[in-house]
Amino acid sequence: MRWNELEDEACSLARTVGVIGDRWTLVILRDCFLRVRQFEEFQTRLGVSRAILADRLDKLVTNFVLTKVAYQERPTRYEYRLTPKGLALYPIIMSMVHWGDTYLTNKKGRPVLHRHRTCQHIFDPVMTCSQCGEIVDPHEVEVLVGPGATDPNHLPPKSLIPQTRHSADKTRKMQ
């Protein structure tokens, strides 16, 4: 697996990392969720070189995570806005923030708090099962072979995959 070929892998995590997995892209996305939109604003806030910033923004636009919207003519200047595909990254960003708040915060506490506008409470992001609503614990999750699986190296070791008829057939075909 080569770093510059992750987007072509048959692994959803590898493909995602290929699009958003470097440090500058992640902090650019953080700022997008903080409603930063203009190139100069990103550069000032992040202290990143113009070339790196332009490259990361172009990659996010190419992958339909951001869209460029002209806000000025002569010269034409653009702002970068999250697309629906970009907005779908919110749970990922919030999970990373929560991890940092839990394991990397100093004694003073969290650097930012998040308030749910509907109920007005400060909240912690949690992952819940889309079917039953229970909080998902990694010890309570089984990984099964999916219909798009093509590489057994992107799956748990064979002895850890619960055998269903579909997963047994799919695993045999990949070998």
C-alpha positions, 0 to 999 in steps of 0.5 A, spaced: 500 500 500 503 506 497 501 513 500 500 516 494 495 510 491 491 510 498 485 513 494 485 507 489 485 501 495 479 497 496 478 499 503 474 505 505 479 507 511 485 507 506 480 511 501 478 516 506 485 517 509 487 518 501 483 524 501 483 527 508 489 524 512 494 529 512 495 534 518 494 540 514 487 537 511 485 535 517 486 542 520 483 546 514 477 541 515 476 543 522 477 551 520 471 549 515 467 547 520 468 553 524 466 557 518 473 559 515 472 560 508 477 565 505 484 563 503 487 568 506 483 567 513 486 559 512 493 562 511 493 567 517 490 562 522 494 556 520 501 559 518 501 554 512 505 556 506 501 558 500 503 552 496 501 547 501 494 550 502 493 551 495 494 544 494 490 541 500 484 546 498 484 543 491 484 536 493 478 537 497 475 541 491 477 535 486 474 530 491 467 534 492 469 535 499 469 543 498 466 547 493 469 554 490 464 560 490 466 566 487 465 572 492 469 578 489 470 579 481 476 583 479 480 580 481 476 574 482 476 571 489 473 565 492 471 562 498 471 555 500 464 552 503 463 545 505 459 540 500 454 535 503 460 530 502 464 535 506 459 536 512 458 528 512 465 529 515 463 532 521 462 526 526 469 524 524 472 531 526 468 531 532 470 524 534 477 526 533 476 533 537 473 528 543 479 524 543 483 530 544 479 533 549 479 526 553 487 524 552 490 530 550 487 536 554 491 540 559 489 541 567 485 547 565 480 543 561 478 543 553 480 549 549 473 549 546 466 547 548 460 545 543 453 546 545 447 543 542 443 549 539 436 545 540 437 543 547 442 548 549 447 543 553 454 542 552 455 535 549 460 530 548 460 526 541 458 519 542 457 514 536 450 510 537 448 504 533 443 506 527 438 501 528 437 500 536 440 507 538 445 504 543 452 507 544 457 503 540 462 499 544 468 497 540 468 490 544 461 489 541 462 490 534 463 484 529 466 486 522 463 482 517 466 481 509 462 486 505 460 485 498 465 490 496 471 486 499 477 484 494 483 484 499 483 480 505 489 484 508 483 489 509 479 485 513 480 482 520 484 475 520 480 470 518 479 466 524 476 473 527 471 473 522 464 471 524 462 466 518 455 467 515 454 464 508 455 470 504 462 472 508 464 465 507 463 465 500 466 472 499 472 470 503 473 463 499 473 468 492 478 473 495 483 467 496 
